[in-house]
């Protein structure tokens, strides 16, 4: 068994980290708000005072953080994961970030004689708790081979997309159609309602047609405004689409559908729905479009 460190105990990390305890590994954890470590400490984990202390206590460090700025600070900051002697340590970052951020971290990891793998995941809180995420891996073969047993604790499947940067890019590629789909669904609902169709019936009909995303049936209650757990919120989707657009710009690839979707998520966030499930944009924009049609 290995000494595992885990950094970032948000919605995803909070259900992923306990799986290492269940698998028999010792666990050291760190989170910006330390109270989130309490439940893991109660199960035998150690709470570190800084990311640097996680590195010193661990053979393998897994991180999942909110955005590029957080990843950069946690890895490269004054008391960051790579701030001290980390030679030989394996780092696995599962955050959704832009490729250039992963590459920057990897360069410092190489300088410190460590191993670095990026492993953003497709899947939300439920699959994360069950160890059924889909890992999108970027890194050198040796590092990926070392990481695989730990990724297997969290993922039902992994693909090695290529060197560092390719995993991050694949995650943006996977999320782009999803973000655009909810925008398109909002327009479909608005079109139907403007002509007198019932919203619930529209959604049920689409869910049983070739126009359905696999998860639509599960998301219909959230679209209709029923209370429930939030797996991936509006603000997170907005952040991801911004990353897609910046990455696309750097590669010379225009993304007009993603640009249109960004406007929808931004408006929904400004309308107070930032912490609601990302599918809330369907309800928000269908309502907005219907009001305009009635004026």
N, C-alpha and C positions, 0 to 999 in steps of 0.2 A: 504494500500500500504506500501511497505517496503523501507528502505534505502539500496540500492544495491551498492556494489563496484565492479568494473571490472578492472582486471589487465592483460595487454598484448593486444596490439592493432595491431597485425600483420595482415596478410591477413584474417584470420578467425575472430579474435577478433574485427577487425574494422567493420565487418558487424553483429556480434553477439551483441555487446554492445548496439547499438541503439534500439534493440528490447525491452530492459527493459524500455527505455523512452517511446516507443510506448505503452507498457503495463501499463503505469501510475506510475511506480516506480521512485523515485528520484535516481540519479546516480552520483557516484564519481568514477573517473577513474585515472589510473596511467599507464604510459608507459615509458620505459627506454629513448626513444627519445620523448621528451615532445611535439614536434610539431604535433605528431599524435593525440593529444587530442583535437586539435583546433576545428574540425568539431563537436565534441560532446559538447564541451563547448558552441559553438554557438547555440546548441539546448537546453541548460539549464543545462548540466552536470557540476559538479565541478571537477577541476583538482587538484589532491593531489600532494604534494611534495615528498612523499615516500610511499612505500607499507604500512608502519606502520600507516601513516595518513589515508590511505584507510580503514584500520581496525577500527580506531577510529570513522570514519564517517558512518560506515555501520553495518547493522544487518546481511547481507549476502554478502559474497565476492566470486566472480567467477573469476577464472584465467585460461588463456590458453597461455602457454609459449613454447619456442622453443625446449628445451631439459632438461635433468636431472639436469645439472649444473645450468641453469637459474631458474628452479623450486626450487632447494635447496637454492639458494641465495635469491630469492624473499620471500620465506617462513621463512628461518632460519637465514638470514643475520642480520647485526647489526640494520638496520632499516627495517627489514622484516615484513611480515604480522603477524607473531607470536612473535614479539620481545617485545611487550608491554602487557598491560592488554587486553586480548581478550575474557574473560570468556563469554560464552553464544553465541558467534558469530558462524555462520555457514560458513564453507569454502567449496567451490566446485571447485576442480581442474580438468580442462578438457584437460590438456596437455597429449601428448603421451610420457610416460616415462616408465622406467623399474619398475616392482613391488616393488623392494626393496626401490626405491626412495619414492613411495607413502607410503609405510609402515613407513619409517623414519619420513615423515611429519606427518603421523597420530599419531605416538607415542608422538611427541611434542605437537600436537593439544590436545591430551588427557591430557597431563601434564598441559596444560594451561586451561583446563576445557572448551574446545570449541568442536564443532562438525565438522567432516571432512568427505567429500565424494569425491571419485575419479570418474570422469565421462568423460573419453576420448570418442571421437565420431568418428563414421564412416560417411563420407561425406565430401565434399569440400566446396568451397566458395559459390556456388550457393545455395545448400541446407541450408547452414548456414544462408544466408540472408533471406531465406524463412521460417526459423524455422522448417526445415525438416531433421535435423540430427538424427542419431541413437545413443543414449547414452548407453555406456557400463559401468555399475555402480558397484562400490565396496564400501562397508561401512556397518555400523551397521543400523539396521532397523529404529531406531528412527531418525538418521541423514538423512537417505535416504527419509523417509517420510517428513521431513522438507524441503528437497531439491526439492522434486517432483514438486511443483507448479512453481518453477523457471526453472527446467529442461524442463517443458512442454512449456515454452516460446521459447525454442531453439530446441526442439526435436520432431519429429513425433512419436517416440517410444523410450522407454528405457527398458533395461533388468537389473535386479539386479543379477549380476553374483556371488555375495558372499561377503565376508569381503574385506577390503581394500587390494589391491594387485591383486584381481581377475579381477577387471575392467581393470587394466593396462595389465594384461596377456591376457585377451580377445581381447583387441585392437591389440596386437602383433599377435595373432592368426588370426584375421581377415585380417590384412595387409599382412601376409606372402604369401598366394596364389596370391594376386594381384602383389606383387613385382616379384614373380617367373614367373607369366604369361607373363609380358612384355619381360622378358629375353627369354622365350620360343618362343614368337612371333618373336623376332629378328632373332632367329635361323631359324624359318620357312620361313621368308622372304628371308633370305640369301640363303637358300636351293633352293627356287623357282627361285630367280634371277640368281643364278649360272647356272641353267638349261635353262635360257632364258625367264622366265615368267616376266610379268610386275608387278612392286611393287603395284601400285594402284589396279590393278585387283586382285592380291593376297589378299590384305586387304579387298576388297569388297566381295570376295568369302568367306573368313573366317568369315566375319561379318554376312553372311547369312547362316552360317552352325552351326552345333552343337559344333564347336570348338570356338565359339565366346563368349567373356565376354560381359555382358549386355551393358557395356559402350563403347565397341569397335567402334561402328558406330560414336559416338560423338567424339571419340579421333582420328579417322583416319586423319582429317585435320592436327592435331598437329604432328602425326607420319610422315606425308608427308612434314612437315616443313612449313606449312602455319602459318602466325602470328595469335595470339589469346591470350586471358587471360590465365595465368598460375594458375591452382588451387592447384597443389601439385608438387613440383619440384624434380629434380634428387637428390639434396643434402638432401632433407627431407627423401626421400625413402632410401638413403644410411644410414642416421642416424637411421631410424627405423629398417633396417635389421641388423645393428650392435647391436641394442638393442635385437633383436630376438635371435641372435647368443649368446650373453652374457647370456641371460636368459636361453636359451636352454642348454648351458654349465653348468650353475648352477643347472639345473634340471636333468643333465645326459642324455639329448636328443640331439643326433647329427642331424644337419639340412643341409645335403649336397646340396640340391637344393637351399636353401637360401644362402649358402656359394658361390655357383657358380654365383648366381644373384648379390651378393655383388661385386664380381669382375667386373661385367658389369657396375654397377652404379658407382663404383669407377673410372673405366677407362673413362666413359663418363664425369664424373665430372672433371677429370684431363684434358680431351679434351676440356674443356671450356663450357660444357653444364649444369653445376651445377644449374643454375637458370632457366633452361628451364623445361617444363612439364616433369614429370617422363617418359612419353612414348617416349621421345626423344631418350632413349636408343635403341629403335627398329631401328630408322633411323641410329643412330651412329654405332651400332654393325653390322647391315646389310651391311652398307657401308664398315666397316672394314673387314668383312668376304669376301665380294665380291672382294675387292682389293687383299686379300691374294689368292683367287681362281684364279685371273687373272695373278698372278705373275709366 
